[in-house]
């Protein structure tokens, strides 16, 4: 899974051996993922040429990647964080439930009073 951001493919996460791996700096996101363990991970994107958008939610168990061989393997993955600062930690999510939707983008929409 990857997100296209108006140009080359940017991978801040990657599907790997049936799970999802992403990099994280120390902080609340990392602590929340590995301490709570049960997480939801959402990936959204669009395909302008097809006028479609999509959303995928992966629910599963998260854990910090700590075993040396797993860390070496994770470092070889094509992960490119969007922010420039160091993100030395890896988190792996082992999926339990994966759901997704694809949406058609309408040509134009005019809001009316029913939208609020």
NUPA-913886 format. One record per atom (N, C-alpha, C): x, y, z; atom name; chain. Coordinates in Angstrom, 1 decimal. Each point is the difference from the previous one (the first is absolute). Layout:
<sites>
> X	Y	Z	CA	A
...
</sites>
This chain:
<sites>
> 0.8	-1.2	0.0	N	A
> -0.8	1.2	0.0	CA	A
> 0.9	1.2	0.0	C	A
> -0.4	1.0	-0.8	N	A
> 0.8	1.2	0.0	CA	A
> -0.9	1.1	-0.4	C	A
> 0.4	1.2	0.2	N	A
> -0.8	1.2	-0.3	CA	A
> 0.8	0.8	-1.1	C	A
> -0.7	0.4	-1.1	N	A
> 0.5	0.8	-1.0	CA	A
> -0.3	1.5	0.4	C	A
> 1.0	0.8	0.1	N	A
> -0.2	1.4	0.4	CA	A
> 0.4	0.9	-1.2	C	A
> -0.8	0.0	-1.0	N	A
> 0.3	0.9	-1.1	CA	A
> 1.3	-0.2	-0.7	C	A
> 0.6	-1.1	0.0	N	A
> 1.2	-0.2	-0.6	CA	A
> 0.5	-1.4	0.3	C	A
> 1.3	-0.2	0.4	N	A
> 0.5	-1.3	0.2	CA	A
> -0.7	-0.6	1.2	C	A
> 0.1	-1.3	0.1	N	A
> -0.6	-0.8	1.0	CA	A
> 0.7	0.3	1.3	C	A
> -0.7	0.3	1.1	N	A
> 0.6	0.3	1.3	CA	A
> -0.5	-1.1	1.0	C	A
> 1.0	-0.8	0.5	N	A
> -0.4	-1.1	0.9	CA	A
> 0.4	0.4	1.4	C	A
> -1.0	0.3	0.8	N	A
> 0.2	0.3	1.5	CA	A
> -0.4	-1.3	0.7	C	A
> -0.5	-1.0	-0.7	N	A
> -0.4	-1.3	0.5	CA	A
> 0.1	-0.9	-1.1	C	A
> 0.1	-1.3	0.3	N	A
> 0.0	-1.0	-1.1	CA	A
> -0.6	-1.3	0.5	C	A
> -0.6	-0.7	-0.9	N	A
> -0.5	-1.4	0.3	CA	A
> 1.2	-0.9	-0.1	C	A
> 0.2	-0.8	1.0	N	A
> 1.1	-0.9	0.1	CA	A
> -0.3	-1.3	0.7	C	A
> 0.1	-1.1	-0.7	N	A
> -0.2	-1.3	0.5	CA	A
> -1.4	-0.1	0.8	C	A
> -1.0	0.5	-0.7	N	A
> -1.4	-0.1	0.6	CA	A
> -0.3	1.1	1.0	C	A
> 0.9	0.9	0.3	N	A
> -0.2	1.0	1.0	CA	A
> 0.3	1.4	-0.6	C	A
> -0.1	1.0	0.9	N	A
> 0.4	1.3	-0.4	CA	A
> 1.1	0.5	0.9	C	A
> 1.0	0.6	-0.6	N	A
> 1.2	0.5	0.7	CA	A
> 0.1	1.5	-0.2	C	A
> 0.2	0.8	1.0	N	A
> 0.3	1.4	-0.2	CA	A
> 1.0	0.5	1.0	C	A
> 0.6	1.1	-0.3	N	A
> 1.1	0.6	0.9	CA	A
> -0.7	1.0	0.9	C	A
> 0.6	0.2	1.2	N	A
> -0.6	0.9	1.0	CA	A
> 1.2	0.6	0.9	C	A
> -0.1	1.2	0.3	N	A
> 0.8	0.6	1.0	CA	A
> -0.6	-0.3	1.4	C	A
> 0.8	0.1	1.0	N	A
> -0.5	-0.2	1.4	CA	A
> -1.1	1.1	0.2	C	A
> -1.0	-0.4	0.8	N	A
> -1.1	0.9	0.3	CA	A
> -1.3	-0.7	0.2	C	A
> -1.0	0.8	0.0	N	A
> -1.4	-0.6	0.3	CA	A
> -0.5	-1.0	-1.1	C	A
> 0.3	0.3	-1.3	N	A
> -0.4	-1.0	-1.0	CA	A
> 0.6	-1.3	0.2	C	A
> 1.3	0.0	0.2	N	A
> 0.7	-1.3	0.3	CA	A
> -0.5	-0.7	1.3	C	A
> -0.1	0.8	1.0	N	A
> -0.4	-0.6	1.3	CA	A
> -1.4	-0.5	-0.1	C	A
> -0.9	0.8	-0.6	N	A
> -1.4	-0.5	-0.2	CA	A
> -0.1	-1.2	-0.8	C	A
> 0.8	-0.1	-1.0	N	A
> -0.1	-1.2	-0.9	CA	A
> 0.5	-1.3	0.7	C	A
> 1.1	0.1	0.7	N	A
> 0.5	-1.2	0.6	CA	A
> -0.5	-0.3	1.4	C	A
> -0.5	1.0	0.7	N	A
> -0.6	-0.3	1.3	CA	A
> -1.4	-0.4	-0.1	C	A
> -0.8	0.6	-0.8	N	A
> -1.4	-0.4	-0.2	CA	A
> -0.1	-1.3	-0.8	C	A
> 0.9	-0.2	-0.9	N	A
> 0.1	-1.2	-0.8	CA	A
> -1.1	-0.2	-1.1	C	A
> -1.2	0.2	0.4	N	A
> -1.1	-0.1	-1.0	CA	A
> -0.2	1.4	-0.6	C	A
> 0.3	0.1	-1.3	N	A
> 0.0	1.3	-0.7	CA	A
> -0.9	-0.1	-1.3	C	A
> -0.3	1.2	-0.5	N	A
> -0.6	0.1	-1.3	CA	A
> 0.9	0.9	-0.8	C	A
> 0.3	-0.4	-1.2	N	A
> 0.9	0.8	-0.9	CA	A
> -0.8	0.3	-1.3	C	A
> -0.1	1.2	-0.4	N	A
> -0.8	0.4	-1.1	CA	A
> 0.9	0.6	-1.1	C	A
> -0.3	-0.5	-1.2	N	A
> 0.8	0.5	-1.2	CA	A
> -1.1	0.5	-1.0	C	A
> 0.2	1.3	-0.5	N	A
> -0.9	0.5	-0.9	CA	A
> 0.8	0.5	-1.3	C	A
> -0.7	0.0	-1.1	N	A
> 0.7	0.5	-1.2	CA	A
> -1.0	0.3	-1.1	C	A
> 0.5	0.4	-1.1	N	A
> -0.9	0.3	-1.1	CA	A
> 0.7	-0.4	-1.3	C	A
> -0.8	-0.2	-1.1	N	A
> 0.5	-0.3	-1.3	CA	A
> -0.6	1.0	-0.9	C	A
> 0.6	1.2	-0.2	N	A
> -0.7	1.1	-0.8	CA	A
> -0.4	-0.4	-1.4	C	A
> 0.8	-0.9	-0.6	N	A
> -0.3	-0.4	-1.4	CA	A
> -1.3	-0.8	0.0	C	A
> -0.3	-0.7	1.0	N	A
> -1.2	-0.8	0.1	CA	A
> -1.1	0.7	0.7	C	A
> 0.3	1.2	0.6	N	A
> -1.0	0.7	0.8	CA	A
> -0.5	-0.8	1.1	C	A
> 0.9	-0.7	0.7	N	A
> -0.4	-0.8	1.1	CA	A
> 0.8	0.3	1.2	C	A
> -0.5	-0.3	1.2	N	A
> 0.8	0.2	1.2	CA	A
> -0.3	-1.3	0.8	C	A
> 0.9	-0.3	0.9	N	A
> -0.1	-1.3	0.8	CA	A
> 0.5	0.2	1.4	C	A
> -0.5	-0.9	0.9	N	A
> 0.4	0.0	1.4	CA	A
> 0.1	-1.4	0.4	C	A
> 1.1	-0.3	0.7	N	A
> 0.2	-1.4	0.5	CA	A
> 0.3	0.2	1.5	C	A
> -0.7	-0.8	0.9	N	A
> 0.2	-0.1	1.4	CA	A
> 0.5	-1.4	0.4	C	A
> 1.2	0.0	0.6	N	A
> 0.5	-1.3	0.5	CA	A
> 0.0	0.1	1.5	C	A
> -0.7	-1.0	0.6	N	A
> 0.0	-0.1	1.5	CA	A
> 0.8	-1.3	0.4	C	A
> 0.8	0.2	1.0	N	A
> 0.8	-1.1	0.4	CA	A
> 0.9	0.3	1.2	C	A
> 0.9	-0.9	0.2	N	A
> 0.9	0.1	1.1	CA	A
> 1.3	0.7	-0.4	C	A
> 0.4	1.0	0.8	N	A
> 1.3	0.7	-0.3	CA	A
> 1.1	-0.4	0.9	C	A
> 1.2	0.0	-0.4	N	A
> 1.1	-0.2	0.9	CA	A
> 1.2	0.7	-0.6	C	A
> 0.9	0.3	0.9	N	A
> 1.3	0.6	-0.4	CA	A
> 0.8	-1.1	-0.6	C	A
> 0.8	0.4	-1.0	N	A
> 0.9	-1.0	-0.6	CA	A
> 1.3	0.2	0.8	C	A
> 0.4	-1.1	0.7	N	A
> 1.1	0.1	0.9	CA	A
> 1.1	-1.1	-0.2	C	A
> -0.4	-1.1	-0.5	N	A
> 1.0	-1.1	-0.3	CA	A
> 0.9	0.5	-1.0	C	A
> 1.3	-0.3	0.2	N	A
> 1.1	0.6	-0.9	CA	A
> -0.3	-0.4	-1.4	C	A
> -0.3	-1.2	-0.4	N	A
> -0.1	-0.4	-1.4	CA	A
> -1.2	0.7	-0.6	C	A
> -1.1	0.2	0.8	N	A
> -1.2	0.7	-0.5	CA	A
> 0.3	1.5	-0.2	C	A
> 0.8	0.6	0.8	N	A
> 0.4	1.4	-0.2	CA	A
> 0.8	0.1	-1.2	C	A
> 1.0	-0.9	-0.2	N	A
> 0.8	0.0	-1.3	CA	A
> -0.9	-0.1	-1.2	C	A
> -1.0	-1.0	0.1	N	A
> -0.9	-0.2	-1.2	CA	A
> -0.8	1.3	-0.2	C	A
> -0.5	0.6	1.1	N	A
> -0.8	1.2	-0.1	CA	A
> 0.8	1.2	-0.6	C	A
> 1.3	0.1	0.3	N	A
> 0.8	1.1	-0.5	CA	A
> 0.2	-0.2	-1.5	C	A
> -0.1	-1.2	-0.5	N	A
> 0.1	-0.2	-1.5	CA	A
> -1.3	0.3	-0.8	C	A
> -1.1	0.3	0.7	N	A
> -1.2	0.2	-0.7	CA	A
> 0.0	1.5	-0.5	C	A
> -0.7	0.2	-1.2	N	A
> 0.0	1.3	-0.6	CA	A
> -1.0	1.0	0.7	C	A
> 0.4	0.4	1.2	N	A
> -0.8	0.9	0.8	CA	A
> 0.6	1.4	0.0	C	A
> -0.7	1.0	-0.4	N	A
> 0.5	1.3	-0.1	CA	A
> -1.0	0.9	0.8	C	A
> 0.3	0.3	1.3	N	A
> -0.8	0.9	0.8	CA	A
> -0.2	1.4	-0.7	C	A
> -1.2	0.6	0.2	N	A
> -0.3	1.2	-0.6	CA	A
> 0.8	1.2	0.6	C	A
> 0.3	-0.2	1.3	N	A
> 0.7	1.1	0.7	CA	A
> 1.5	-0.3	0.1	C	A
> 0.8	1.0	0.1	N	A
> 1.5	-0.2	-0.1	CA	A
> 0.6	-0.5	1.3	C	A
> -0.6	0.1	1.1	N	A
> 0.7	-0.4	1.2	CA	A
> 0.0	-1.5	0.1	C	A
> 1.0	-0.5	0.9	N	A
> 0.2	-1.4	0.1	CA	A
> -1.1	-0.8	0.6	C	A
> -0.4	-1.1	-0.6	N	A
> -1.0	-0.9	0.5	CA	A
> 0.6	-1.4	0.1	C	A
> 0.7	-0.2	1.1	N	A
> 0.8	-1.3	0.1	CA	A
> -0.8	-1.2	0.4	C	A
> -1.3	0.1	0.4	N	A
> -0.8	-1.1	0.5	CA	A
> -0.9	-0.5	-1.1	C	A
> -0.1	-1.3	0.0	N	A
> -0.9	-0.7	-0.9	CA	A
> -1.2	-0.6	0.8	C	A
> -1.2	0.1	-0.6	N	A
> -1.2	-0.6	0.6	CA	A
> -0.5	-1.0	-1.1	C	A
> -0.4	-1.2	0.4	N	A
> -0.7	-0.9	-0.9	CA	A
> -1.4	-0.2	0.5	C	A
> -1.0	0.0	-0.9	N	A
> -1.4	-0.3	0.3	CA	A
> -0.3	-1.3	-0.7	C	A
> -0.4	-0.9	0.8	N	A
> -0.5	-1.3	-0.5	CA	A
> -1.5	0.1	-0.1	C	A
> -0.6	0.0	-1.2	N	A
> -1.4	0.3	-0.3	CA	A
> -0.9	-1.2	0.6	C	A
> -1.1	0.4	0.5	N	A
> -1.1	-0.9	0.4	CA	A
> -1.2	0.2	-0.9	C	A
> -0.2	1.3	-0.4	N	A
> -1.2	0.4	-0.8	CA	A
> 0.5	1.1	-1.0	C	A
> -0.3	-0.2	-1.3	N	A
> 0.3	1.0	-1.0	CA	A
> -1.3	0.3	-0.7	C	A
> -0.4	1.3	-0.1	N	A
> -1.2	0.4	-0.7	CA	A
> 0.4	1.2	-0.9	C	A
> -0.7	0.2	-1.1	N	A
> 0.3	1.1	-0.9	CA	A
> -1.2	0.4	-0.8	C	A
> 0.1	1.2	-0.5	N	A
> -1.1	0.5	-0.9	CA	A
> 0.7	0.8	-1.1	C	A
> -0.7	0.0	-1.1	N	A
> 0.4	0.8	-1.2	CA	A
> -1.2	0.9	-0.3	C	A
> 0.3	1.3	-0.3	N	A
> -1.0	1.0	-0.2	CA	A
> 0.2	0.6	-1.4	C	A
> -1.1	0.3	-0.6	N	A
> 0.0	0.7	-1.3	CA	A
> 0.0	1.5	0.3	C	A
> 0.8	0.8	-0.6	N	A
> 0.1	1.4	0.3	CA	A
> -1.0	0.7	-1.1	C	A
> -1.0	0.7	0.5	N	A
> -0.9	0.6	-0.9	CA	A
> 0.6	1.2	-0.7	C	A
> -0.6	0.4	-1.1	N	A
> 0.6	1.1	-0.8	CA	A
> -0.1	1.3	0.8	C	A
> -1.2	0.3	0.6	N	A
> -0.2	1.2	0.8	CA	A
> -1.1	-0.3	0.9	C	A
> 0.1	0.7	1.1	N	A
> -1.1	-0.1	1.0	CA	A
> -0.3	1.4	0.6	C	A
> -1.2	0.3	0.1	N	A
> -0.4	1.3	0.6	CA	A
> -0.7	-0.2	1.3	C	A
> 0.7	0.5	1.1	N	A
> -0.6	-0.2	1.3	CA	A
> -1.4	0.7	0.1	C	A
> -0.9	-0.6	0.7	N	A
> -1.3	0.7	0.3	CA	A
> -0.2	0.0	1.5	C	A
> -1.2	0.5	0.4	N	A
> -0.3	0.1	1.4	CA	A
> 0.0	-1.3	0.7	C	A
> -0.2	-1.1	-0.7	N	A
> -0.1	-1.3	0.7	CA	A
> 1.4	-0.5	0.5	C	A
> 1.0	0.6	-0.5	N	A
> 1.4	-0.4	0.5	CA	A
> 0.3	0.6	1.4	C	A
> -0.6	1.2	0.2	N	A
> 0.2	0.6	1.3	CA	A
> 1.2	0.9	0.0	C	A
</sites>
